[in-house]
């Protein structure tokens, strides 16, 4: 998107403004691509160089607002934008439903902060676009621009970290959208910690139930037996590395389920030490060192508590 007005409007004499024209400062694909995207790296450098630190959160919200306004027509003629700091919701539901979703998302942002108060560096970004897409075709069309090629599992939503981080929701009933929002907001809150995926997904499942009040956790003898059979056959390497969460079928279903079982069990056994474990966990070893230090046992032992004996040790990731 082009704008002919003067470039000097991007800053005031004191440099104390966070008003600027996104597509002048950081022109990206504009309307050339189906989904316009500014050059976020250029914008990041511009904001760092031109906007006082205290105003940068507002600058990012201002940028996100302009991006969403440019993206809206590319999604379809019925899409509208509602915003309440830090959330920018674009969707094509009825006005009442959209307003309800915005209220829920802002509530979830607040409650998420309370639940994760014990986790340093957990925070919702200063601008959080949420794209509520009304057809599966549009959803997969949009998210496929962020995927690598190959076979992928279906999803109800995604937290996209490339470019300006944002949430994308697949179509569904309102209660389902709310559960997905709560789940994806957990990813948004914990992104800076770069946790092993199984820990982040386990926490996201738990917070989704607490915040959206949707009971999704269950385990019975039959499901426990399925876990033992499946993981006994395939091993836990892809679970610890996070790859199994993106695979179709049982790999994905049982990965989410196992993540939640393990996180629930660890949290129940260790109380506040769970947060120490969480904050110290690293992707390179799936959190094994942090488990030994803060839980007093290895991840293999944590897994064996539920799956029974087996070779459950995580293999170190190749550097
Ligand atoms: Zn997730």
Boltz pocket constraint, residues with backbone or C-beta under 6 A from the ligand:
constraints:
  - pocket:
      binder: B
      contacts: [[A, 183], [A, 187], [A, 200], [A, 201], [A, 204]]
      max_distance: 6.0
